[in-house]
Amino acid sequence: MRREHRILLGALVGFLALALGVRLLGGESSPSNLAATLVEPVSADSVASTLPLVATVAETTTTIAAPVSNGCAASGHSAVIDRVNQRTWLCNDGQITETFVMTSANSQPDPGTYKVYAKDLKASSILTGEFSTMTHFVAFTRGKYANARIAFHSIPKYSNGEYVQPLDSVGTAEKRGASAGCIRVLPEDSVKIWDWLDKGDPVIVVS
C-alpha cells in the first residue's frame, strides 16, 4: 500500500475511534467536544461537597448508648432505695452486693443523696397511731412533715409482739405507703444493713 493511503486510513480510524468514544461517554461526536469532556478537571469544590455525607454516616455508626447506673456510690459502702419498686440494695465500690425487699412511704424520702447520721440498736414510734418498737435503726434523713427521723429498720412490732404488717407483705405494691417514712425491712435484713452502713456512708434514693 502506498504511504499516502496508509496515512489517510490511519487518520480515518483514529477519527472513528474518537467519535465512538464520545458517544459512549454520552457526549457529542465532535472531537473538540470529546477533548473537552476527557480533559475537564474535577473541581475541589465538587469533591468537598461529598464529605459531609461521609462524615454524617461515620458519626451515626459510632454513636454509643450511655450506660445505665445502678445508683451506687462510686466508692466505699453505700445503700440505694427504690421506692417505686419497693427494693433496696447495698453497694461496695459502685457494685451491688445484696438486694432486699422493703416497705416505704409514698411521698418520702425524696430522691437524692443522704448520709447516715445515727445508729440505734433499738427504737420506738407512735407514728402508726399505736406504740411500736423496732431494731437496727439506721437514720439518714428527717421527714418532710413531722421532722421525724427516717431510717432503715426492722418491721416494727406492737406491744403484744405482733408485727405491724405481715412479713410476707414486705416488698409488695399493696403495702407501699404503709410506712410513715422509714424503710421497713425484714428482721434478718435489718441486721445486714446495720452491719454494712456506718455513720457518714451515703444513702441514695433513686425513686
Buried (B, 14 or more C-beta within 10 A) or exposed (E): EEEEEEEEEEEEEEEEEBBEBBEEEEBBEEBEBBEEBEEEEEEEEEEEEEEEEEEEEEEEEEEEEEEEEEBBBEEBBBBBBBBEBBBBBBBBEBEEEEEBBBBBBEEBBEEEBBEBBEBBEEBEBEBBEEEBBBBBBBBBBBBBEEEBBBBBBBBBBEEEEEBBBEEEBBBBEEBBEBBBBBBBBBBEBBBBBBEBBEEEBBBBBBE
